[in-house]
Structure formats: structure tokens, C-alpha cells
């Protein structure tokens, strides 16, 4: 898997935001 670091960080940020919103 060759994804730009930005994409990885973005994906992680989005996932974190989604989880925070879901659990929050």
C-alpha cells in the first residue's frame, strides 16, 4: 500500500473525529 502520509494522517484524523462524535 503506497499512500501519501497526508492521506494516512487524514484518514486517521477523520476516523478519530467520527469515533469522537459517535462516542462523544
Backbone as CSV, one residue per row, in Angstrom:
resi,resn,N_x,N_y,N_z,CA_x,CA_y,CA_z,C_x,C_y,C_z
1,UNK,0.862,-1.206,0.000,0.000,0.000,0.000,0.887,1.240,0.000
2,UNK,0.828,1.982,-1.070,1.648,3.198,-1.140,0.744,4.417,-1.100
3,UNK,0.412,4.846,0.088,-0.428,6.032,0.237,0.380,7.163,0.840
4,UNK,0.161,8.380,0.366,0.860,9.532,0.940,0.582,9.624,2.430
5,UNK,1.591,10.064,3.177,1.432,10.202,4.625,0.229,11.079,4.933
6,UNK,0.037,12.111,4.123,-1.085,13.034,4.362,-2.394,12.263,4.361
7,UNK,-2.519,11.318,3.426,-3.758,10.552,3.340,-3.943,9.724,4.600
8,UNK,-2.841,9.143,5.054,-2.920,8.320,6.267,-3.338,9.165,7.459
9,UNK,-2.678,10.306,7.620,-2.999,11.171,8.756,-4.431,11.676,8.624
10,UNK,-4.819,11.991,7.391,-6.181,12.490,7.169,-7.176,11.402,7.545
11,UNK,-6.895,10.172,7.085,-7.795,9.051,7.374,-7.892,8.842,8.881
12,UNK,-6.751,8.892,9.539,-6.756,8.701,10.989,-7.516,9.829,11.679
13,UNK,-7.305,11.051,11.205,-7.990,12.207,11.796,-9.490,12.071,11.604
14,UNK,-9.891,11.680,10.391,-11.318,11.531,10.099,-11.910,10.430,10.964
15,UNK,-11.201,9.324,11.070,-11.683,8.206,11.878,-11.818,8.636,13.331
16,UNK,-10.803,9.345,13.832,-10.834,9.819,15.218,-12.012,10.758,15.428
17,UNK,-12.207,11.665,14.488,-13.311,12.620,14.600,-14.640,11.877,14.600
18,UNK,-14.764,10.912,13.707,-16.009,10.149,13.607,-16.255,9.390,14.908
19,UNK,-15.212,8.747,15.425,-15.358,7.994,16.668,-15.689,8.928,17.819
20,UNK,-14.991,10.054,17.892,-15.244,11.025,18.960,-16.690,11.502,18.890
21,UNK,-17.162,11.795,17.680,-18.536,12.270,17.518,-19.529,11.168,17.870
22,UNK,-19.185,9.940,17.499,-20.083,8.812,17.757,-20.172,8.516,19.250
23,UNK,-19.003,8.445,19.888,-18.972,8.125,21.312,-19.257,9.359,22.170
24,UNK,-18.815,10.526,21.657,-18.943,11.763,22.427,-20.365,12.005,22.882
